[in-house]
Amino acid sequence: MKVLDLACAHGHRFEGWFASEEEFRDQSARGLLECPVCGDQAIEKQLSAPYVQTRRAEPPEEPRSTAPQVAPAERSAPLSPEQQAQVLRALRAWVQDSEDVGERFAAEARAIHHGEAEARSIRGVATPGEAAALLEEGVPVLPLPDLPLLKGPLQ
């Protein structure tokens, strides 16, 4: 198994796991690779140091189920790839736990805000104008890009 450091044209760095170097080149040539952050398919292999095990392996730590807590003063500091993955997994879980109301998003968000519908987490589709109008009215919404990572498994 080859673990390669990869990056998209926008500078997002991430790891890719491949059966071999040939498999990486084949998937890259067929356009099957894309950035998990922005969906860019211009993926390049980055320089990386090889891993050499120098002592007996210790049991791995239990993975955290929530995103790392970042203090306001630290928000401009770059997150490590592991922290970025944790944030994306938490975002995906949060989005997937909400009710998909589709094209009715703006109307349903207003109804919830005005107490005309049951308060709950919802997600759906809104135009940029509808999202801006909701925010101007004080309806708490969080516009998210339509990223593949919010639809399928994050690997």
C-alpha positions, 0 to 999 in steps of 0.5 A: 500500500502506498500512502502519497501526499497530494495537493490540488491546484488550490493548495489543499493538501491531503493523503491518498492511499493506492495499491501502487504507484502505477495505480495512482498514475492510472487513476490520475490519468482517468480523472478519478482523483479529486480534492476532498475540500474543493472537488478540484481534479488537478491533483499532483503528488507532493514530496514526502518523507518515507515512514520507517518503523524504528520500534515496536508499534504502540496501540493507536489512540481512539479516534475523536468523534468531534471536530477540534476546538479552535480558540478564536485567536487561533482561527487564522492558524492553519490546521493540520491535515488530521484536524482538517479531516476531523472538521470535515467529518464533523461537518458532514455528520452535522449536515447529514443529521438534518432534515432535507427539505430540498427546494422548500428550504427558504420557506421552511427556514422562515416558518421555523424562525417565525414559530410557524413550524417545528424547530429542527435542523434542516438542509436544502437548496436556496439561491444566493439571493434567497440565502442573502434575504434570509440572513438579512431577515435574521434567519440563522442559516449557514450557506454551504457549498455543494461539495461531494464530501457532504454527500458521500463518505469522506475517506 
